[in-house]
């Protein structure tokens, strides 16, 4: 039986995400960058679904896209899908950590939403799966491994940020690992 993830183009500009996808899929991934306009929404699945439809039309092929970020409990889930813009632009990773200093609750949830679309599909036909990992935000960035906000996120039950962990440990039960497991299940049932 053919694997439904075979032949998909992973549309991402993040080589770290592509590397992790290869680990979760157990094979080489065709990754390409594309200029995809992101809708403004606090829903990871809505953003991933819209990006997948655009990417499939642009590539003329079946695609896989991801949207990921952090939901801060003290902020009612913000920044959510806007995490990249906050941690990679102003105020940056250290600034985000400091902004939480005014709140007694540093709990956060790391979220990954994966979406698979084919050319010509509308958003309703896109297959979406989400993975979530509870944790907290470190008082300041720590570690040199990983990418993006890995320097801030400490998974529940641990003391190390994703960026302080060996890659195998991070990937064992990360938000992205959970999303890929859920996606495989959704595709199996489709």
Secondary structure, 3 states (H helix, E strand, C coil): CCCCCCCCEEECCCHHHHHHHHHHHCCCCEEECCCCCCCCCCCHHHHHHHHHHHHHHHHCCCEEEEEEEEEEHHHCCCEECCHHHHHHCCCHHHHHHHHHHHCCCCEEEEEEEEEEECCCCCHHHCEEEEEEEEEEECCCCCCCCCCHHHHCEEECCCCCEHHHCCHHHHHHCCHHHHHHHHHHHHHHHC
